[in-house]
């Protein structure tokens, strides 16, 4: 399932609108999401819902 990206996000289908955030800010945000999602998957042996959320987040971050 694809989720819409804010204007200016890397890979957005609409023309980039610089707005408030530049490409570097979006890249840092993806890095943060990758870090959190990885931790959720790695430390959720007793929390299957947390593991599922982490896997979903990883899929979205790595997709693009």
C-alpha positions in Angstrom: 0.0 0.0 0.0 1.5 3.3 -1.1 1.2 6.3 1.2 1.3 9.9 -0.1 4.4 11.9 0.6 4.4 15.5 1.5 5.4 17.9 -1.3 9.1 18.1 -1.7 9.8 14.6 -0.3 12.2 12.5 -2.2 10.4 10.5 -4.8 7.2 12.6 -4.6 5.2 12.5 -7.7 4.2 16.2 -7.6 6.8 18.9 -8.4 8.9 19.6 -5.4 7.8 22.4 -3.2 10.8 23.3 -1.0 8.5 24.6 1.7 9.8 24.1 5.2 12.0 21.1 4.7 14.9 20.4 2.3 16.1 17.1 1.0 18.6 16.7 3.8 15.9 17.0 6.4 13.8 14.3 4.7 17.0 12.1 4.6 17.6 12.6 8.3 14.0 11.7 9.0 14.2 8.5 7.0 17.4 7.6 8.9 15.6 8.2 12.2 12.7 6.1 11.1 15.1 3.3 10.0 16.7 3.4 13.4 13.5 3.2 15.4 11.9 0.6 13.2 15.0 -1.6 13.4 14.9 -1.3 17.2 11.2 -2.2 17.3 11.8 -5.4 15.3 15.0 -6.4 17.2 13.5 -5.9 20.7 10.0 -7.1 20.3 10.2 -10.9 20.9 7.4 -10.7 23.5 5.4 -8.0 21.6 4.1 -9.3 18.2 2.2 -6.1 17.5 5.3 -4.0 18.0 7.3 -6.3 15.7 4.6 -5.9 13.0 4.7 -2.1 13.3 8.5 -2.2 13.0 8.3 -4.5 9.9 5.7 -2.2 8.3 7.8 0.9 9.0 11.0 -0.8 7.6 9.1 -1.7 4.5 8.0 1.9 3.9 11.5 3.3 4.7 13.3 0.9 2.5 10.7 1.3 -0.3 11.5 4.8 -0.6 
